[in-house]
């Protein structure tokens, strides 16, 4: 029988998942959409694709 996880462990795991989710969604063209975690990544992709459109912040 499996043991239950403590409330602290569950909260820690949930916080790790929440913090690892992408924060930016960038549409490079009509068929290509990427997700990015940091502002630095966003800046780099905007330099590579100046016509890219930021969908979600």
N, C-alpha and C positions, 0 to 999 in steps of 0.2 A: 504494500500500500504506500502511495506517495505521501510525502509530508506537505502540509500547507506552507506557502511562502509567507513570511512575516509582512506586515503592512509596510515597514520601512523598505524592504527589498522590492516590493511591488511598486512603490512610489519611485524608487531609484530607477527601476527599469522603464517605467512610463516616462520619466523625465529625460532619460537618454534617448528614447524614441522621439519624443517631442522636439528635442534640441537637434536631432539629426535630420529632421525633415527639411526639404528644400524651401527656401524663402522666396526665390525669384523664379518666374516662368518667362522664358524668352522665346519668341517666335522668330526664327531665322528667315524662313520663307513660308510659302503656303502649305508645305508638307512637313517641315521640320520644326519641332518645338523641343526645347531643352529646359531642364530645371537646374538651378544653381543655388548653392548654399550661402555664398559670401558676396559682399560688394566687390571685392577684388576680382572674383571670377566674372562678375557681371561687367566690370570695366574692361577686362581683357576681351570678352566676347563682343562687346560693343565696338572695340577697336577693329576686330577682325570682320565684323558684319555691321557696318554703319547703318544699314537700312533695317536692322532688326527691330522688332517691336516688343516692348516690355508689357506682358500681360498681367502679371500679378506681383504685388509687393508684399 
